[in-house]
Amino acid sequence: MNVSITCVGEYVALEEVDDGTWNVYFGPLLLGRLHERLMRIEDAFGRIKRHR
Protein backbone atom coordinates (compact mmCIF):
# COMPACT_ATOMS: atom_id res chain seq x y z
CA MET A 1 0.00 0.00 0.00
CA ASN A 2 1.54 3.30 -1.00
CA VAL A 3 -0.02 5.76 1.44
CA SER A 4 2.06 8.67 0.15
CA ILE A 5 0.28 8.62 -3.23
CA THR A 6 -3.16 7.49 -2.05
CA CYS A 7 -3.48 10.14 0.65
CA VAL A 8 -1.51 12.98 -0.94
CA GLY A 9 -2.70 16.29 0.51
CA GLU A 10 -4.68 14.53 3.26
CA TYR A 11 -3.95 14.14 6.94
CA VAL A 12 -3.15 10.70 8.30
CA ALA A 13 -2.72 9.85 11.96
CA LEU A 14 -0.10 7.62 13.56
CA GLU A 15 -0.67 5.83 16.85
CA GLU A 16 2.31 4.10 18.43
CA VAL A 17 1.34 0.59 19.50
CA ASP A 18 4.83 -0.76 20.23
CA ASP A 19 8.43 0.36 19.93
CA GLY A 20 8.81 1.19 16.23
CA THR A 21 5.31 -0.04 15.32
CA TRP A 22 2.51 2.39 14.45
CA ASN A 23 -1.13 2.11 13.45
CA VAL A 24 -1.87 4.36 10.45
CA TYR A 25 -5.33 5.96 10.29
CA PHE A 26 -7.21 8.04 7.75
CA GLY A 27 -9.97 9.54 9.88
CA PRO A 28 -11.58 6.60 11.71
CA LEU A 29 -10.32 4.09 9.11
CA LEU A 30 -7.32 1.96 10.08
CA LEU A 31 -5.17 1.74 6.94
CA GLY A 32 -2.57 -0.62 8.33
CA ARG A 33 0.44 -0.91 10.59
CA LEU A 34 3.74 0.83 9.88
CA HIS A 35 6.92 -1.02 10.82
CA GLU A 36 9.41 1.79 11.31
CA ARG A 37 12.53 -0.36 10.94
CA LEU A 38 11.33 -1.77 7.60
CA MET A 39 9.59 1.46 6.51
CA ARG A 40 6.73 -0.73 5.27
CA ILE A 41 3.02 -0.79 6.04
CA GLU A 42 1.22 -4.10 6.46
CA ASP A 43 -2.49 -4.35 5.72
CA ALA A 44 -5.25 -5.68 7.99
CA PHE A 45 -4.29 -9.24 7.02
CA GLY A 46 -0.65 -8.79 8.04
CA ARG A 47 0.61 -8.66 4.45
CA ILE A 48 3.45 -6.32 3.59
CA LYS A 49 3.36 -5.18 -0.02
CA ARG A 50 6.77 -5.45 -1.64
CA HIS A 51 7.76 -3.30 -4.59
CA ARG A 52 9.32 -5.20 -7.47
Biopython code that builds the backbone (N, CA, C, O; Angstrom):
import numpy as np
from Bio.PDB.StructureBuilder import StructureBuilder

atoms = [
    (1, "MET", "N", (0.859, -1.166, 0.000)),
    (1, "MET", "CA", (0.000, 0.000, 0.000)),
    (1, "MET", "C", (0.903, 1.226, 0.000)),
    (1, "MET", "O", (1.746, 1.368, 0.885)),
    (2, "ASN", "N", (0.746, 2.087, -0.948)),
    (2, "ASN", "CA", (1.536, 3.299, -0.997)),
    (2, "ASN", "C", (0.691, 4.460, -0.489)),
    (2, "ASN", "O", (-0.034, 5.098, -1.252)),
    (3, "VAL", "N", (0.794, 4.720, 0.799)),
    (3, "VAL", "CA", (-0.018, 5.757, 1.438)),
    (3, "VAL", "C", (0.366, 7.135, 0.933)),
    (3, "VAL", "O", (-0.488, 8.020, 0.874)),
    (4, "SER", "N", (1.620, 7.346, 0.568)),
    (4, "SER", "CA", (2.059, 8.672, 0.146)),
    (4, "SER", "C", (1.337, 9.147, -1.114)),
    (4, "SER", "O", (1.085, 10.344, -1.260)),
    (5, "ILE", "N", (1.004, 8.246, -2.014)),
    (5, "ILE", "CA", (0.281, 8.621, -3.229)),
    (5, "ILE", "C", (-1.224, 8.624, -2.981)),
    (5, "ILE", "O", (-1.922, 9.541, -3.413)),
    (6, "THR", "N", (-1.724, 7.615, -2.296)),
    (6, "THR", "CA", (-3.158, 7.487, -2.052)),
    (6, "THR", "C", (-3.718, 8.643, -1.246)),
    (6, "THR", "O", (-4.825, 9.107, -1.519)),
    (7, "CYS", "N", (-2.981, 9.110, -0.270)),
    (7, "CYS", "CA", (-3.481, 10.141, 0.646)),
    (7, "CYS", "C", (-2.763, 11.477, 0.468)),
    (7, "CYS", "O", (-2.695, 12.271, 1.407)),
    (8, "VAL", "N", (-2.228, 11.732, -0.722)),
    (8, "VAL", "CA", (-1.513, 12.983, -0.944)),
    (8, "VAL", "C", (-2.437, 14.168, -0.646)),
    (8, "VAL", "O", (-3.569, 14.222, -1.125)),
    (9, "GLY", "N", (-1.939, 15.106, 0.144)),
    (9, "GLY", "CA", (-2.701, 16.292, 0.509)),
    (9, "GLY", "C", (-3.688, 16.073, 1.638)),
    (9, "GLY", "O", (-4.389, 17.005, 2.032)),
    (10, "GLU", "N", (-3.756, 14.862, 2.165)),
    (10, "GLU", "CA", (-4.678, 14.534, 3.257)),
    (10, "GLU", "C", (-3.884, 14.298, 4.541)),
    (10, "GLU", "O", (-2.689, 14.002, 4.508)),
    (11, "TYR", "N", (-4.573, 14.435, 5.661)),
    (11, "TYR", "CA", (-3.953, 14.141, 6.945)),
    (11, "TYR", "C", (-4.139, 12.672, 7.280)),
    (11, "TYR", "O", (-5.228, 12.121, 7.118)),
    (12, "VAL", "N", (-3.071, 12.044, 7.747)),
    (12, "VAL", "CA", (-3.155, 10.697, 8.301)),
    (12, "VAL", "C", (-2.639, 10.772, 9.726)),
    (12, "VAL", "O", (-1.822, 11.630, 10.062)),
    (13, "ALA", "N", (-3.122, 9.869, 10.552)),
    (13, "ALA", "CA", (-2.719, 9.849, 11.958)),
    (13, "ALA", "C", (-1.895, 8.606, 12.237)),
    (13, "ALA", "O", (-2.137, 7.545, 11.662)),
    (14, "LEU", "N", (-0.926, 8.744, 13.118)),
    (14, "LEU", "CA", (-0.105, 7.623, 13.556)),
    (14, "LEU", "C", (-0.314, 7.423, 15.046)),
    (14, "LEU", "O", (-0.294, 8.378, 15.822)),
    (15, "GLU", "N", (-0.514, 6.172, 15.437)),
    (15, "GLU", "CA", (-0.674, 5.826, 16.851)),
    (15, "GLU", "C", (0.362, 4.758, 17.175)),
    (15, "GLU", "O", (0.328, 3.664, 16.613)),
    (16, "GLU", "N", (1.271, 5.071, 18.072)),
    (16, "GLU", "CA", (2.313, 4.099, 18.429)),
    (16, "GLU", "C", (1.694, 2.982, 19.254)),
    (16, "GLU", "O", (1.058, 3.232, 20.278)),
    (17, "VAL", "N", (1.885, 1.743, 18.798)),
    (17, "VAL", "CA", (1.344, 0.587, 19.505)),
    (17, "VAL", "C", (2.444, -0.273, 20.120)),
    (17, "VAL", "O", (2.171, -1.121, 20.970)),
    (18, "ASP", "N", (3.677, -0.056, 19.695)),
    (18, "ASP", "CA", (4.833, -0.765, 20.226)),
    (18, "ASP", "C", (6.055, 0.029, 19.797)),
    (18, "ASP", "O", (5.940, 0.969, 19.010)),
    (19, "ASP", "N", (7.208, -0.335, 20.301)),
    (19, "ASP", "CA", (8.434, 0.362, 19.934)),
    (19, "ASP", "C", (8.695, 0.182, 18.441)),
    (19, "ASP", "O", (9.018, -0.920, 17.999)),
    (20, "GLY", "N", (8.559, 1.249, 17.663)),
    (20, "GLY", "CA", (8.808, 1.195, 16.231)),
    (20, "GLY", "C", (7.657, 0.651, 15.404)),
    (20, "GLY", "O", (7.819, 0.397, 14.211)),
    (21, "THR", "N", (6.494, 0.467, 16.023)),
    (21, "THR", "CA", (5.311, -0.038, 15.323)),
    (21, "THR", "C", (4.168, 0.935, 15.536)),
    (21, "THR", "O", (3.856, 1.305, 16.668)),
    (22, "TRP", "N", (3.537, 1.355, 14.422)),
    (22, "TRP", "CA", (2.512, 2.393, 14.451)),
    (22, "TRP", "C", (1.280, 1.969, 13.672)),
    (22, "TRP", "O", (1.398, 1.410, 12.582)),
    (23, "ASN", "N", (0.092, 2.231, 14.222)),
    (23, "ASN", "CA", (-1.132, 2.109, 13.448)),
    (23, "ASN", "C", (-1.270, 3.377, 12.620)),
    (23, "ASN", "O", (-1.000, 4.474, 13.108)),
    (24, "VAL", "N", (-1.693, 3.228, 11.362)),
    (24, "VAL", "CA", (-1.865, 4.363, 10.450)),
    (24, "VAL", "C", (-3.358, 4.509, 10.170)),
    (24, "VAL", "O", (-4.005, 3.571, 9.703)),
    (25, "TYR", "N", (-3.902, 5.697, 10.461)),
    (25, "TYR", "CA", (-5.330, 5.964, 10.293)),
    (25, "TYR", "C", (-5.570, 7.076, 9.294)),
    (25, "TYR", "O", (-4.784, 8.019, 9.194)),
    (26, "PHE", "N", (-6.662, 6.960, 8.556)),
    (26, "PHE", "CA", (-7.212, 8.040, 7.747)),
    (26, "PHE", "C", (-8.595, 8.283, 8.314)),
    (26, "PHE", "O", (-9.530, 7.534, 8.029)),
    (27, "GLY", "N", (-8.730, 9.344, 9.128)),
    (27, "GLY", "CA", (-9.970, 9.545, 9.880)),
    (27, "GLY", "C", (-10.151, 8.352, 10.804)),
    (27, "GLY", "O", (-9.206, 7.959, 11.489)),
    (28, "PRO", "N", (-11.354, 7.761, 10.841)),
    (28, "PRO", "CA", (-11.581, 6.601, 11.715)),
    (28, "PRO", "C", (-11.140, 5.268, 11.091)),
    (28, "PRO", "O", (-11.229, 4.223, 11.736)),
    (29, "LEU", "N", (-10.669, 5.305, 9.843)),
    (29, "LEU", "CA", (-10.322, 4.092, 9.114)),
    (29, "LEU", "C", (-8.865, 3.692, 9.359)),
    (29, "LEU", "O", (-7.943, 4.457, 9.073)),
    (30, "LEU", "N", (-8.678, 2.500, 9.884)),
    (30, "LEU", "CA", (-7.324, 1.961, 10.078)),
    (30, "LEU", "C", (-6.803, 1.472, 8.737)),
    (30, "LEU", "O", (-7.350, 0.530, 8.164)),
    (31, "LEU", "N", (-5.747, 2.108, 8.230)),
    (31, "LEU", "CA", (-5.170, 1.736, 6.938)),
    (31, "LEU", "C", (-4.229, 0.548, 7.045)),
    (31, "LEU", "O", (-4.145, -0.276, 6.134)),
    (32, "GLY", "N", (-3.527, 0.466, 8.159)),
    (32, "GLY", "CA", (-2.569, -0.621, 8.331)),
    (32, "GLY", "C", (-1.627, -0.309, 9.469)),
    (32, "GLY", "O", (-1.873, 0.586, 10.278)),
    (33, "ARG", "N", (-0.546, -1.059, 9.518)),
    (33, "ARG", "CA", (0.435, -0.909, 10.585)),
    (33, "ARG", "C", (1.807, -0.653, 9.973)),
    (33, "ARG", "O", (2.293, -1.444, 9.165)),
    (34, "LEU", "N", (2.422, 0.449, 10.360)),
    (34, "LEU", "CA", (3.745, 0.829, 9.878)),
    (34, "LEU", "C", (4.804, 0.201, 10.764)),
    (34, "LEU", "O", (4.768, 0.323, 11.988)),
    (35, "HIS", "N", (5.763, -0.484, 10.115)),
    (35, "HIS", "CA", (6.924, -1.016, 10.822)),
    (35, "HIS", "C", (8.078, -0.078, 10.501)),
    (35, "HIS", "O", (8.623, -0.079, 9.397)),
    (36, "GLU", "N", (8.429, 0.713, 11.488)),
    (36, "GLU", "CA", (9.414, 1.787, 11.307)),
    (36, "GLU", "C", (10.757, 1.271, 10.817)),
    (36, "GLU", "O", (11.377, 1.899, 9.959)),
    (37, "ARG", "N", (11.212, 0.161, 11.335)),
    (37, "ARG", "CA", (12.530, -0.360, 10.945)),
    (37, "ARG", "C", (12.550, -0.802, 9.479)),
    (37, "ARG", "O", (13.569, -0.666, 8.801)),
    (38, "LEU", "N", (11.428, -1.330, 8.993)),
    (38, "LEU", "CA", (11.330, -1.773, 7.604)),
    (38, "LEU", "C", (10.851, -0.663, 6.673)),
    (38, "LEU", "O", (11.023, -0.748, 5.457)),
    (39, "MET", "N", (10.242, 0.390, 7.257)),
    (39, "MET", "CA", (9.592, 1.464, 6.507)),
    (39, "MET", "C", (8.569, 0.881, 5.533)),
    (39, "MET", "O", (8.493, 1.280, 4.371)),
    (40, "ARG", "N", (7.788, -0.072, 6.037)),
    (40, "ARG", "CA", (6.729, -0.730, 5.271)),
    (40, "ARG", "C", (5.451, -0.724, 6.095)),
    (40, "ARG", "O", (5.481, -0.723, 7.326)),
    (41, "ILE", "N", (4.323, -0.720, 5.381)),
    (41, "ILE", "CA", (3.023, -0.791, 6.036)),
    (41, "ILE", "C", (2.382, -2.119, 5.679)),
    (41, "ILE", "O", (2.287, -2.479, 4.505)),
    (42, "GLU", "N", (1.937, -2.852, 6.709)),
    (42, "GLU", "CA", (1.217, -4.095, 6.459)),
    (42, "GLU", "C", (-0.276, -3.795, 6.494)),
    (42, "GLU", "O", (-0.713, -2.879, 7.190)),
    (43, "ASP", "N", (-1.053, -4.561, 5.748)),
    (43, "ASP", "CA", (-2.495, -4.351, 5.718)),
    (43, "ASP", "C", (-3.165, -5.067, 6.888)),
    (43, "ASP", "O", (-2.486, -5.600, 7.765)),
    (44, "ALA", "N", (-4.488, -5.077, 6.901)),
    (44, "ALA", "CA", (-5.247, -5.680, 7.992)),
    (44, "ALA", "C", (-5.028, -7.187, 8.094)),
    (44, "ALA", "O", (-5.299, -7.782, 9.137)),
    (45, "PHE", "N", (-4.541, -7.804, 7.026)),
    (45, "PHE", "CA", (-4.289, -9.239, 7.025)),
    (45, "PHE", "C", (-2.842, -9.576, 7.351)),
    (45, "PHE", "O", (-2.449, -10.742, 7.297)),
    (46, "GLY", "N", (-2.040, -8.557, 7.694)),
    (46, "GLY", "CA", (-0.649, -8.785, 8.043)),
    (46, "GLY", "C", (0.281, -8.912, 6.859)),
    (46, "GLY", "O", (1.434, -9.317, 7.011)),
    (47, "ARG", "N", (-0.213, -8.565, 5.670)),
    (47, "ARG", "CA", (0.612, -8.662, 4.455)),
    (47, "ARG", "C", (1.359, -7.366, 4.230)),
    (47, "ARG", "O", (0.786, -6.281, 4.335)),
    (48, "ILE", "N", (2.627, -7.480, 3.923)),
    (48, "ILE", "CA", (3.447, -6.323, 3.593)),
    (48, "ILE", "C", (3.663, -6.325, 2.095)),
    (48, "ILE", "O", (4.230, -7.270, 1.546)),
    (49, "LYS", "N", (3.222, -5.287, 1.439)),
    (49, "LYS", "CA", (3.364, -5.178, -0.024)),
    (49, "LYS", "C", (4.816, -4.876, -0.346)),
    (49, "LYS", "O", (5.394, -3.935, 0.197)),
    (50, "ARG", "N", (5.390, -5.648, -1.203)),
    (50, "ARG", "CA", (6.767, -5.453, -1.639)),
    (50, "ARG", "C", (6.765, -4.854, -3.035)),
    (50, "ARG", "O", (5.997, -5.281, -3.897)),
    (51, "HIS", "N", (7.620, -3.870, -3.258)),
    (51, "HIS", "CA", (7.761, -3.301, -4.585)),
    (51, "HIS", "C", (8.741, -4.147, -5.381)),
    (51, "HIS", "O", (9.761, -4.581, -4.847)),
    (52, "ARG", "N", (8.449, -4.380, -6.626)),
    (52, "ARG", "CA", (9.321, -5.205, -7.473)),
    (52, "ARG", "C", (10.273, -4.361, -8.233)),
    (52, "ARG", "O", (11.085, -4.882, -8.998)),
]
sb = StructureBuilder()
sb.init_structure("model")
sb.init_model(0)
sb.init_chain("A")
sb.init_seg("    ")
for serial, (resi, resn, name, xyz) in enumerate(atoms, 1):
    if name == "N":
        sb.init_residue(resn, " ", resi, " ")
    sb.init_atom(name, np.array(xyz, "f"), 0.0, 1.0, " ", f" {name:<3s}", serial, name[0])
structure = sb.get_structure()
